[in-house]
């Protein structure tokens, strides 16, 4: 759907064990399924999802700044826009 509405770059991440998922415990099967899903998404949508290998990430010094609000934003499951996935949803800025 994103390309149909003009999105030319997109990112995603798995459920991480904090916030509403703080009690979630990853199982081996979860990691295997996540890997399979990631391969599917990469094949189908690789043209709009930038993939950076760890060595490229470090080499280009991308990790000097996390990019909060100037580089990306997060839209959570309730459609609240936050500057970072780690931002407290109770202190929504937008």
DSSP file (Angstrom, degrees, kcal/mol; ACC not computed):
  #  RESIDUE AA STRUCTURE BP1 BP2  ACC     N-H-->O    O-->H-N    N-H-->O    O-->H-N    TCO  KAPPA ALPHA  PHI   PSI    X-CA   Y-CA   Z-CA
    1    1 A X    >>        0   0    0      0, 0.0     4,-1.1     0, 0.0     3,-0.5   0.000 360.0 360.0 360.0 -37.4    0.0    0.0    0.0
    2    2 A X  G >4> +     0   0    0      1,-0.2     5,-2.3     2,-0.2     3,-1.1   0.909 360.0  49.3 -54.5 -48.6    2.8    2.5    0.8
    3    3 A X  G >45S+     0   0    0      1,-0.3     3,-1.3     3,-0.2    -1,-0.2   0.849 105.3  60.1 -60.9 -30.7    4.1    2.8   -2.8
    4    4 A X  G <45S+     0   0    0     -3,-0.5    -1,-0.3     1,-0.3    -2,-0.2   0.771 106.8  45.6 -67.8 -24.9    0.5    3.4   -4.0
    5    5 A X  G <<5S-     0   0    0     -3,-1.1    -1,-0.3    -4,-1.1    -2,-0.2   0.259 128.1 -93.8-103.6  12.9    0.2    6.5   -1.8
    6    6 A X  T < 5S+     0   0    0     -3,-1.3     2,-0.4     1,-0.3    -3,-0.2   0.524  70.7 150.5  96.1   6.3    3.6    7.9   -2.8
    7    7 A X      < +     0   0    0     -5,-2.3    -1,-0.3    -6,-0.2     3,-0.1  -0.582  17.9 179.3 -72.4 128.5    5.9    6.5   -0.1
    8    8 A X        +     0   0    0     -2,-0.4     2,-0.3     1,-0.3    -1,-0.1   0.443  67.1  33.2-112.1  -1.0    9.4    6.1   -1.5
    9    9 A X        +     0   0    0     40,-0.1     2,-0.3    -7,-0.1    -1,-0.3  -0.973  65.3 171.4-150.7 142.8   11.2    4.8    1.6
   10   10 A X        -     0   0    0     38,-2.3    40,-0.5    -2,-0.3     2,-0.3  -0.988   9.7-166.6-150.3 150.1    9.8    2.7    4.4
   11   11 A X        -     0   0    0     -2,-0.3     2,-0.3    38,-0.1    40,-0.0  -0.970   5.8-179.5-139.2 155.8   11.2    0.9    7.5
   12   12 A X        -     0   0    0     -2,-0.3     2,-0.3     0, 0.0    -2,-0.0  -0.955   5.2-166.4-147.2 165.2    9.9   -1.7    9.9
   13   13 A X        -     0   0    0     -2,-0.3     3,-0.1     3,-0.0    -2,-0.0  -0.980  28.4-100.1-149.9 159.4   11.1   -3.6   12.9
   14   14 A X        -     0   0    0     -2,-0.3     2,-0.3     1,-0.1     0, 0.0  -0.230  55.4 -78.0 -72.8 169.5   10.0   -6.6   14.9
   15   15 A X        -     0   0    0      2,-0.0     2,-0.3     1,-0.0    -1,-0.1  -0.548  52.1-151.8 -66.8 127.9    8.1   -6.3   18.2
   16   16 A X        -     0   0    0     -2,-0.3     2,-2.5     2,-0.1     5,-0.3  -0.790  24.8-103.6-105.5 150.2   10.6   -5.5   20.9
   17   17 A X  S    S+     0   0    0     -2,-0.3     2,-0.3     5,-0.1     5,-0.2  -0.325  88.2  81.2 -77.0  64.1   10.2   -6.4   24.5
   18   18 A X  S >  S+     0   0    0     -2,-2.5     3,-1.7     5,-0.0    -2,-0.1  -0.954  78.6  16.8-151.9 171.6    9.1   -3.1   26.0
   19   19 A X  G >  S-     0   0    0     -2,-0.3     3,-1.8     1,-0.3     4,-0.2  -0.437 134.5  -6.7  63.7-135.3    6.0   -1.0   26.2
   20   20 A X  G 3  S+     0   0    0      1,-0.3     3,-0.3    -2,-0.1    -1,-0.3   0.713 143.0  51.8 -64.9 -19.6    2.9   -3.1   25.6
   21   21 A X  G X  S+     0   0    0     -3,-1.7     3,-2.0    -5,-0.3    -1,-0.3   0.126  71.4 118.0-101.5  20.1    5.1   -6.0   24.6
   22   22 A X  T <  S+     0   0    0     -3,-1.8    -1,-0.2     1,-0.3    -2,-0.1   0.762  77.4  48.5 -61.9 -24.1    7.3   -5.9   27.8
   23   23 A X  T 3  S+     0   0    0     -3,-0.3    -1,-0.3    -4,-0.2     2,-0.3   0.425  84.7 116.5 -93.7   1.0    6.2   -9.4   28.8
   24   24 A X    <   -     0   0    0     -3,-2.0     2,-0.5    -8,-0.1    -3,-0.1  -0.528  47.8-163.0 -74.8 132.9    6.9  -10.9   25.4
   25   25 A X        -     0   0    0     -2,-0.3     2,-0.1    -8,-0.0    -2,-0.0  -0.972  18.5-127.3-118.9 120.6    9.6  -13.5   25.4
   26   26 A X        -     0   0    0     -2,-0.5     2,-0.3     4,-0.1     3,-0.0  -0.428  23.5-160.5 -67.3 135.1   11.2  -14.4   22.0
   27   27 A X     >  -     0   0    0     -2,-0.1     4,-1.6     1,-0.1     3,-0.5  -0.756  32.1-109.1-108.7 161.1   11.2  -18.1   21.2
   28   28 A X  H  > S+     0   0    0     -2,-0.3     4,-2.2     1,-0.2     5,-0.2   0.903 120.3  55.2 -55.6 -43.1   13.5  -19.8   18.6
   29   29 A X  H  > S+     0   0    0      1,-0.2     4,-2.5     2,-0.2    -1,-0.2   0.840 103.4  56.1 -61.1 -33.7   10.5  -20.4   16.4
   30   30 A X  H  > S+     0   0    0     -3,-0.5     4,-2.7     2,-0.2    -1,-0.2   0.913 107.3  48.1 -63.6 -42.9    9.7  -16.6   16.5
   31   31 A X  H  X S+     0   0    0     -4,-1.6     4,-2.3     2,-0.2    -2,-0.2   0.903 111.8  49.5 -65.4 -41.9   13.2  -15.8   15.2
   32   32 A X  H  X S+     0   0    0     -4,-2.2     4,-2.1     2,-0.2    -2,-0.2   0.938 113.7  45.5 -62.8 -46.7   12.9  -18.4   12.4
   33   33 A X  H  X S+     0   0    0     -4,-2.5     4,-2.8     1,-0.2     5,-0.2   0.908 111.2  52.8 -64.4 -41.5    9.5  -17.0   11.3
   34   34 A X  H  X S+     0   0    0     -4,-2.7     4,-2.6     1,-0.2    -1,-0.2   0.908 108.5  51.0 -59.5 -41.7   10.8  -13.4   11.6
   35   35 A X  H  X S+     0   0    0     -4,-2.3     4,-2.1     2,-0.2    -1,-0.2   0.907 111.0  48.1 -62.5 -42.1   13.7  -14.3    9.3
   36   36 A X  H  X S+     0   0    0     -4,-2.1     4,-2.0     2,-0.2    -2,-0.2   0.918 112.9  47.7 -64.7 -43.7   11.3  -15.9    6.8
   37   37 A X  H  X S+     0   0    0     -4,-2.8     4,-2.8     1,-0.2     5,-0.2   0.897 109.9  53.5 -63.6 -40.4    9.0  -12.9    6.8
   38   38 A X  H  X S+     0   0    0     -4,-2.6     4,-2.7    -5,-0.2    -1,-0.2   0.905 107.5  50.5 -62.6 -41.4   12.0  -10.6    6.5
   39   39 A X  H  X S+     0   0    0     -4,-2.1     4,-2.3     2,-0.2    -1,-0.2   0.913 111.6  48.6 -61.6 -42.5   13.2  -12.4    3.4
   40   40 A X  H  X S+     0   0    0     -4,-2.0     4,-2.6     2,-0.2     5,-0.3   0.944 113.3  46.0 -62.4 -48.7    9.7  -12.2    1.8
   41   41 A X  H  X S+     0   0    0     -4,-2.8     4,-3.3     1,-0.2    -2,-0.2   0.905 111.9  52.1 -62.0 -41.7    9.4   -8.5    2.6
   42   42 A X  H  X S+     0   0    0     -4,-2.7     4,-1.2    -5,-0.2    -1,-0.2   0.899 112.4  45.6 -62.5 -41.2   13.0   -7.9    1.2
   43   43 A X  H  < S+     0   0    0     -4,-2.3    -2,-0.2    -5,-0.2    -1,-0.2   0.920 121.9  36.1 -67.1 -43.7   12.1   -9.7   -2.0
   44   44 A X  H  < S+     0   0    0     -4,-2.6    -2,-0.2    -5,-0.2    -3,-0.2   0.874 135.5  18.5 -80.3 -37.9    8.8   -8.0   -2.5
   45   45 A X  H >X S+     0   0    0     -4,-3.3     3,-2.3    -5,-0.3     4,-1.1   0.179  80.1 120.3-122.9  16.6    9.5   -4.5   -1.2
   46   46 A X  T 3<  +     0   0    0     -4,-1.2     5,-0.1     1,-0.3    -1,-0.1   0.729  69.1  68.3 -55.9 -22.7   13.3   -4.2   -1.3
   47   47 A X  T 34 S+     0   0    0      1,-0.2    -1,-0.3    -3,-0.2    -2,-0.1   0.688 111.7  29.6 -73.4 -17.0   13.1   -1.3   -3.6
   48   48 A X  T <4 S+     0   0    0     -3,-2.3   -38,-2.3     1,-0.1     2,-0.7   0.469 107.5  76.2-118.1  -5.1   11.6    1.0   -1.0
   49   49 A X  S  < S-     0   0    0     -4,-1.1     2,-0.3   -40,-0.2   -38,-0.1  -0.912  75.2-141.9-109.0 111.0   13.1   -0.5    2.2
   50   50 A X        -     0   0    0     -2,-0.7     2,-0.5   -40,-0.5    -3,-0.1  -0.537  13.7-159.8 -73.0 131.4   16.7    0.5    2.7
   51   51 A X        -     0   0    0     -2,-0.3     2,-0.5    -5,-0.1    -1,-0.0  -0.954   6.9-171.7-113.1 126.9   18.9   -2.3    4.1
   52   52 A X        -     0   0    0     -2,-0.5     2,-0.1     4,-0.0    -2,-0.0  -0.974  16.6-138.4-120.7 124.0   22.2   -1.4    5.7
   53   53 A X     >  -     0   0    0     -2,-0.5     4,-2.6     1,-0.1     3,-0.4  -0.446  28.3-111.6 -74.1 154.0   24.7   -4.1    6.8
   54   54 A X  H  > S+     0   0    0      1,-0.2     4,-2.5     2,-0.2     5,-0.2   0.882 118.0  53.1 -56.3 -41.4   26.3   -3.6   10.1
   55   55 A X  H  > S+     0   0    0      1,-0.2     4,-2.3     2,-0.2    -1,-0.2   0.879 111.7  46.3 -64.4 -35.6   29.7   -2.9    8.6
   56   56 A X  H  > S+     0   0    0     -3,-0.4     4,-2.4     2,-0.2     6,-0.3   0.892 109.7  55.1 -69.3 -39.5   28.2   -0.2    6.4
   57   57 A X  H  <>S+     0   0    0     -4,-2.6     5,-1.6     1,-0.2     6,-0.6   0.930 115.0  38.2 -58.3 -47.6   26.3    1.2    9.4
   58   58 A X  H ><5S+     0   0    0     -4,-2.5     3,-1.1     1,-0.2    -1,-0.2   0.892 114.3  54.4 -72.1 -40.2   29.6    1.6   11.3
   59   59 A X  H 3<5S+     0   0    0     -4,-2.3    -2,-0.2     1,-0.3    -1,-0.2   0.877 110.6  45.2 -63.8 -38.3   31.7    2.7    8.3
   60   60 A X  T 3<5S-     0   0    0     -4,-2.4    -1,-0.3    -5,-0.1    -2,-0.2   0.402 105.9-127.1 -88.3   3.7   29.3    5.6    7.4
   61   61 A X  T X 5 +     0   0    0     -3,-1.1     3,-1.5    -4,-0.2     4,-0.2   0.802  58.2 148.0  56.5  32.3   29.1    6.7   11.0
   62   62 A X  G > < +     0   0    0     -5,-1.6     3,-1.1    -6,-0.3    -4,-0.1   0.816  62.2  66.7 -64.9 -27.8   25.3    6.6   10.8
   63   63 A X  G 3  S+     0   0    0     -6,-0.6    -1,-0.3     1,-0.2     3,-0.1   0.393  73.2  89.3 -79.1   6.5   25.2    5.7   14.4
   64   64 A X  G <  S+     0   0    0     -3,-1.5     2,-0.4     1,-0.2    -1,-0.2   0.819 100.7  24.9 -68.3 -29.4   26.5    9.1   15.6
   65   65 A X  S <  S-     0   0    0     -3,-1.1    -1,-0.2    -4,-0.2     0, 0.0  -0.999  70.7-143.2-138.3 133.1   23.0   10.4   15.7
   66   66 A X        -     0   0    0     -2,-0.4    -1,-0.1    -3,-0.1    -2,-0.0   0.723  38.8-126.3 -71.9 -19.3   19.9    8.4   16.2
   67   67 A X     >> -     0   0    0      1,-0.2     4,-2.5     4,-0.1     5,-1.5   0.592  36.5-178.7  90.2  10.4   17.9   10.6   13.9
   68   68 A X  B  45S-a   72   0A   0      1,-0.2     2,-0.8     2,-0.2    -1,-0.2  -0.238  70.5 -21.7 -52.3 120.6   15.0   11.4   16.2
   69   69 A X  T  45S+     0   0    0      3,-1.4    -1,-0.2    14,-0.9     4,-0.1   0.049 134.4  65.6  68.4 -23.3   12.5   13.6   14.3
   70   70 A X  T  45S+     0   0    0     -2,-0.8    -1,-0.2    -3,-0.4    -2,-0.2   0.719 115.7  23.4 -95.6 -22.5   14.9   14.8   11.6
   71   71 A X  T  <5S-     0   0    0     -4,-2.5     2,-0.3     1,-0.4    -3,-0.2   0.731 130.3 -11.1-112.3 -33.4   15.5   11.5   10.0
   72   72 A X  B   < -a   68   0A   0     -5,-1.5    -3,-1.4    11,-0.2    -1,-0.4  -0.975  50.4-150.7-158.9 168.5   12.5    9.4   10.8
   73   73 A X        -     0   0    0     -2,-0.3     2,-0.4    -5,-0.1    10,-0.2  -0.868  19.1-125.1-136.4 171.3    9.3    9.2   12.9
   74   74 A X  E     -B   82   0B   0      8,-3.1     8,-3.2    -2,-0.3     2,-0.6  -0.978   9.3-161.8-122.9 134.3    7.3    6.3   14.3
   75   75 A X  E     -B   81   0B   0     -2,-0.4     6,-0.2     6,-0.2    10,-0.0  -0.966  23.1-152.6-112.1 113.5    3.6    5.7   13.8
   76   76 A X    >   -     0   0    0      4,-2.4     3,-2.7    -2,-0.6     9,-0.0  -0.197  33.6 -89.1 -83.6 176.6    2.5    3.3   16.5
   77   77 A X  T 3  S+     0   0    0      1,-0.3    -1,-0.1     2,-0.1    -2,-0.0   0.720 129.4  53.4 -59.7 -21.5   -0.4    0.8   16.4
   78   78 A X  T 3  S-     0   0    0      2,-0.1    -1,-0.3     0, 0.0     3,-0.1   0.320 120.0-111.6 -92.7   8.4   -2.8    3.5   17.7
   79   79 A X    <   +     0   0    0     -3,-2.7     2,-0.4     1,-0.3    -2,-0.1   0.687  67.2 148.8  68.4  22.0   -1.6    5.8   14.9
   80   80 A X        -     0   0    0      1,-0.0    -4,-2.4    12,-0.0     2,-0.5  -0.701  44.8-133.1 -81.1 138.4    0.1    8.2   17.3
   81   81 A X  E     +B   75   0B   0     -2,-0.4    13,-0.9    -6,-0.2    12,-0.3  -0.827  31.1 175.8 -94.9 126.1    3.2    9.8   15.7
   82   82 A X  E     -B   74   0B   0     -8,-3.2    -8,-3.1    -2,-0.5   -13,-0.1  -0.907  38.8-126.9-127.7 155.8    6.2    9.7   17.9
   83   83 A X  S    S+     0   0    0     -2,-0.3   -14,-0.9   -10,-0.2     2,-0.3   0.710  94.0  10.0 -73.9 -18.6    9.8   10.8   17.3
   84   84 A X    >   -     0   0    0    -16,-0.1     3,-1.4   -10,-0.1    -1,-0.2  -0.988  69.5-120.1-158.5 148.8   11.2    7.4   18.3
   85   85 A X  T 3  S+     0   0    0     -2,-0.3     4,-0.1     1,-0.3    -1,-0.1   0.771 116.9  55.6 -63.4 -24.4    9.9    4.0   19.1
   86   86 A X  T 3  S+     0   0    0      2,-0.1    -1,-0.3    -3,-0.0   -67,-0.1   0.564  82.9 113.9 -84.0  -9.2   11.5    4.4   22.6
   87   87 A X  S <  S-     0   0    0     -3,-1.4     2,-0.4     1,-0.1     5,-0.1  -0.356  80.8-103.5 -66.6 141.6    9.5    7.6   23.2
   88   88 A X    >   -     0   0    0      1,-0.2     3,-2.0     3,-0.1    -1,-0.1  -0.509  23.1-148.6 -66.5 118.2    6.9    7.4   26.0
   89   89 A X  G >  S+     0   0    0     -2,-0.4     3,-0.7     1,-0.3    -1,-0.2   0.710  95.9  65.1 -64.2 -17.5    3.5    7.2   24.3
   90   90 A X  G 3  S+     0   0    0      1,-0.3    -1,-0.3     2,-0.0    -2,-0.1   0.635 101.3  50.9 -77.4 -12.9    2.0    9.0   27.3
   91   91 A X  G <  S+     0   0    0     -3,-2.0    -1,-0.3     0, 0.0     2,-0.1  -0.390  80.8 174.6-118.1  53.0    4.0   12.1   26.3
   92   92 A X    <   -     0   0    0     -3,-0.7   -10,-0.1     1,-0.1    -3,-0.1  -0.390  18.7-164.7 -66.2 131.1    3.1   12.2   22.7
   93   93 A X              0   0    0    -12,-0.3    -1,-0.1    -2,-0.1   -11,-0.1   0.811 360.0 360.0 -86.1 -32.3    4.5   15.3   20.9
   94   94 A X              0   0    0    -13,-0.9   -12,-0.1     0, 0.0    -1,-0.1   0.377 360.0 360.0-121.8 360.0    2.3   15.2   17.8
